[in-house]
Amino acid sequence: MKATGLFLLLGVGLCCCSGNAEADGASDEGKEPDCGSYMLPACPKILDPVCGTNNETYPNECELCAQNLRRKTNIRIKRRGMC
């Protein structure tokens, strides 16, 4: 009985979390970077890669924010880690 309830709960969770993101780095896909936490355009030299919605890997979240500022784009974080 517990296993059935667990699978039912997981199934409902997967249905609710399935996205409808657009391809090609659309601005409504991914997580908004926290650019307010950084003193842009200077970024720390910390390697904590993030994959942008443009499928480009950035060394860290701050570098993604700095690129957005320089290029006047709105690339978001698709996922943590390399693309």
N, C-alpha and C positions, 0 to 999 in steps of 0.2 A: 504494500500500500504506500509506504514511504517512497519507494523508487518511482512509482507511477506519478505521485505528486511532484517529485523532483523533476522528472522529465516533462511534465506538463508545465511547470513553472519555467523551466529552461526554454521550452518551445515558445511560450508567450513572450519571454524576454527577447528571444531572437527575432520574433516577428515585430516587436515594438522598436527594436534597435536597427532594423534594416534601413539603410539610407537610400535616398534617391538623388545622390550627388551627380552633378553634371561632369562630363569629361573636360579635358583641356584646361585644368586649373581654374575652374569657375570659382568666383569669390564666395559662393555659398557652401562650398565644400571645405571640410577640414575645420581646424580649431584656430581661432584668432590668436596671433602671437601677443604676448604681454609686453608690447614695446615701451610702455610707460615706465617699466622697471629699469631701463637702461639710459645711459647718458650718451645718446646718439650724436654723432656717427661713430664715436669711439666704442669699441667692444672689447670685452675680456678675451684673452687668448686661451679659452677653455674649450677643449674638444668634447662636445656633447651634441653630436649630429642630429639634425632634424630634416625630414623629407618635406619639401614644399609641395603645394598643390600643382606646381608646374613640373613636378617629377625631377627637381634638381635638389641635390643634397647640399645643405648649408652646414658650416662647422658648428654653429650653435644658433639658438633662437635670436640672439642679438644681431648676428650677421644677416639673418633673414630680414629682420626689421630694418637694418641699415641699407640693404639692397632695395627694399620697398621704398624707403625714403629717397634714395638716389634715383631710382628708375620711375618713381611715382606709380607704383603698382600696388596691388593688394593680394600678394601671395600669402596663403595661410599655411598652417602646419597640417600636413596630411597625416603624418605619424612621427613618433620619435624614432631615431635611428636613421640609417642610410636608406636611400630609395632603392 
